[in-house]
Amino acid sequence: MAEKLTKGIFITFEGPEGCGKSTHSRRLFDEMTSDGMEVVHTAEPGGTELGARIRDILLEKKDIRLGEVAELLLFEADRAQHVAEVIRPALEEGGIVLCDRFNTATFAYQGYGLGMDMDLVKRVDRAATGGLEADLTVLMDVDVETGLKRAGAYSAGDRMEKRAVSFHRKVRDAYLRMAGDEPGRFIIIRVSDDIEQTYKAVREAVYGYIERNKGTG
């Protein structure tokens, strides 16, 4: 599988808080790199120098109050820079991009979770991405209470994690709804207590997708 792809492949990892997407996507990146693939691992928010500063405002600066529109625009500013600086260049070179969260997260968190006008959210997002969409979205699903407990075990909780449980339930429901609407793009991985079993499912899904699509484009 070390041959160069004729077309870049954009794979995103999504899910509720504490689903383990970052852990598994990083492990997958290491394995794919060892297998000779050209892979970029990145994340939102914070995949660029500008993005790191935006991430700090969005998630860590407890003394900064953000309105819903301001929050949306900051996420999309991060994404616009990320697409232009990291994601598109890698795809144009025929590489594989593994990204922790992309616009599906914005639709779930700001759109459904906060109840913002979805048409507005999608218009702003199209401007930021230039219409770029993931080829494959790996949705790592975990029940809200378990996920928040796991997330809290690793940190004191960022701005998103500290939102009400009802918010997080809306987010999870939104992810599952979007996956049901686009079964061709989403693969749902049910997160298990067995980390190895969960990683095996992630690996099989991603490697299988690449094998089926590496000669297209």
VENQUIWO-V839318 format. One record per backbone hydrogen bond with DSSP energy under -0.5 kcal/mol. CO is the residue of the C=O (numbers start at 1). NH is the residue of the N-H. Records with the same first field share a line. If there is no record, write none. Layout:
# VENQUIWO-V839318
CO->NH / NH
This chain:
# VENQUIWO-V839318
9->11 / 97
10->135 / 136
11->99
12->138
13->101
14->140
16->19
20->24
21->25
22->26
23->27
24->28
25->29
26->30
27->31
28->32
29->33
30->34
31->35
32->37
33->36
37->39
38->96
40->42 / 98
42->100
48->52
49->53
50->54
51->55
52->56
53->57
54->58
55->59 / 60
56->60 / 61
59->159
60->62
61->64
63->65
67->71
68->72
69->73
70->74
71->75
72->76
73->77
74->78
75->79
76->80
77->81
78->82
79->83
80->84
81->85
82->86 / 87
83->88
86->90
87->91
88->92
89->93
90->95
91->8 / 94
94->5
95->9
96->40 / 98
97->11 / 99
98->42
99->13 / 101
100->44
102->105 / 106
103->107
104->108
105->109
106->110 / 111
107->112
108->113
109->114
110->116
111->115 / 116
117->121
118->122
119->123
120->124
121->125
122->126
123->127
124->128
125->129
126->130 / 131
129->132
136->12 / 138
137->139 / 187
138->14 / 140
139->141 / 189
141->191
143->147
144->148
145->149
146->150
147->151
148->152
149->153
150->153 / 154
151->154 / 155
158->162
160->163
164->167 / 168
165->169
166->170
167->171
168->172
169->173
170->174
171->175
172->176
173->177
174->178
175->179
176->180
177->181
178->182
182->185 / 186
185->137
187->139 / 189
188->190
189->141 / 191
193->195
194->198
195->199
196->200
197->201
198->202
199->203
200->204
201->205
202->206
203->207
204->208
205->209
206->210
207->211
208->212
209->213
210->214
213->216
214->6
